[in-house]
Amino acid sequence: MTQVKYIIQSIILRKDRFTQREAEQWIRQHGYKLTNPDITRDFYRFRQQTPLPNVHYRTVELGKDGEMIIGYPNK
């Protein structure tokens, strides 16, 4: 059986659950790359990798904390 490899494009944390400092701590504690977040009205978005062509992206929930954007290379 072949494992499907995926990439993590972004981690998106909810502003109603975290201050920016708490979100940055969460990113570090979970072993993700700490970048300057894109800040929207509701979210802190920590980009882990620039979006790539020929990759199918989807959103995965991180419980009440936020979301993760992951990508699977097109075959």
C-alpha positions as CSV (number, residue, x, y, z in Angstrom):
1,M,0.0,0.0,0.0
2,T,1.4,3.4,-1.0
3,Q,1.2,6.3,1.4
4,V,-0.1,9.6,0.0
5,K,2.3,12.4,0.9
6,Y,1.0,15.8,1.6
7,I,2.4,19.3,2.3
8,I,1.3,21.8,4.9
9,Q,0.7,25.1,3.1
10,S,-0.7,27.1,6.0
11,I,-1.9,27.0,9.6
12,I,-4.8,29.3,10.4
13,L,-5.7,30.1,14.0
14,R,-8.8,31.8,15.2
15,K,-8.5,35.2,16.7
16,D,-11.4,34.5,19.1
17,R,-9.3,31.7,20.6
18,F,-5.8,33.3,20.6
19,T,-4.0,36.6,20.9
20,Q,-1.3,37.0,18.3
21,R,1.3,36.1,20.9
22,E,-0.6,33.0,22.0
23,A,-1.0,31.9,18.3
24,E,2.7,32.3,17.8
25,Q,3.4,30.2,20.9
26,W,1.0,27.5,19.6
27,I,2.8,27.5,16.2
28,R,6.2,27.0,18.0
29,Q,4.9,24.4,20.5
30,H,3.5,22.3,17.6
31,G,6.7,22.4,15.6
32,Y,5.6,24.6,12.7
33,K,7.5,27.3,11.1
34,L,6.9,30.7,12.7
35,T,6.3,33.3,10.1
36,N,4.8,36.8,10.2
37,P,1.1,36.0,10.1
38,D,-1.3,37.3,7.5
39,I,-3.9,38.9,9.8
40,T,-7.6,39.1,8.8
41,R,-10.6,40.1,10.8
42,D,-11.0,36.5,12.2
43,F,-7.7,34.7,11.7
44,Y,-3.9,34.6,12.0
45,R,-2.6,32.7,9.0
46,F,0.9,31.3,9.3
47,R,2.1,30.3,5.8
48,Q,4.4,27.3,5.9
49,Q,5.0,27.1,2.1
50,T,4.1,29.2,-0.9
51,P,1.3,27.6,-2.9
52,L,2.6,25.4,-5.6
53,P,1.2,24.6,-9.1
54,N,-0.1,21.1,-9.8
55,V,-1.1,20.7,-6.1
56,H,-4.7,20.1,-4.9
57,Y,-5.4,21.9,-1.7
58,R,-8.0,21.2,1.0
59,T,-8.9,22.5,4.4
60,V,-8.7,20.4,7.5
61,E,-10.2,21.5,10.8
62,L,-8.0,21.8,13.9
63,G,-10.9,21.5,16.3
64,K,-11.9,24.8,17.8
65,D,-8.5,26.3,17.3
66,G,-8.5,26.8,13.5
67,E,-7.7,25.1,10.3
68,M,-4.8,23.7,8.3
69,I,-4.4,24.0,4.5
70,I,-2.8,20.8,3.1
71,G,-1.9,20.0,-0.4
72,Y,-1.6,16.7,-2.4
73,P,0.5,16.7,-5.6
74,N,-1.7,16.0,-8.7
75,K,-0.8,12.8,-10.4
